[in-house]
Amino acid sequence: MGGYGSGGLNKTHGRVENYRFQKLDSFAFYEYLRGDKYLHYKTDVKYPISGSGIIYHVKTKTASIDYDGYQTPLGLARVPNIDGVTVRMYFLCPECARRVRYLYKKDGDYQCRKCAKLNYGCQQKSGRDEILHKMRYIVEKKLEYI
């Protein structure tokens, strides 16, 4: 019921670590926009990603994902930092409109981790798996036995 070592319940879900090359990072996207010193003189900016791109519309401050020849609107959320001057940019999931930093490409669409049914590796380990891993580490590394 959620206690220590009770993981391993979602082994049917995919793992985030397997999608590291198929994810969009909103912080990297924002840094790309901040690095363009001629941003205010342009109408559109294309952020290149593998096989597609994010098109940022400067005048309306909106974005869309361009892949396979069609565009999907991408919501953006700007959150002020604690200093009150700078901001952080997040994506809004196209499926559930949740504010997220990463979007993962699964089944041809970009989704948040929850909509794509992805978990972190530590969420899929049970207590028994963790103990076996620690024992294996002690035997191989500390005792130098293979």
HELIX and SHEET records of a PDB file:
HELIX    1   1 VAL A   16  TYR A   19  5                                   4    
HELIX    2   2 SER A   26  ARG A   34  1                                   9    
HELIX    3   3 LEU A   39  TYR A   41  5                                   3    
HELIX    4   4 GLY A  121  GLN A  124  5                                   4    
HELIX    5   5 GLY A  127  TYR A  137  1                                  11    
HELIX    6   6 ILE A  138  LYS A  142  3                                   5    
SHEET    1   A 2 GLY A  14  ARG A  15  0                                        
SHEET    2   A 2 LEU A 118  ASN A 119  1                                        
SHEET    1   B 3 LYS A  23  ASP A  25  0                                        
SHEET    2   B 3 TYR A 102  LYS A 106 -1                                        
SHEET    3   B 3 ASP A 109  GLN A 111 -1                                        
SHEET    1   C 6 ASP A  44  ILE A  49  0                                        
SHEET    2   C 6 SER A  52  HIS A  57 -1                                        
SHEET    3   C 6 THR A  62  TYR A  67 -1                                        
SHEET    4   C 6 TYR A  70  PRO A  80 -1                                        
SHEET    5   C 6 VAL A  87  LEU A  92 -1                                        
SHEET    6   C 6 ARG A  99  VAL A 100 -1                                        
END                                                                             
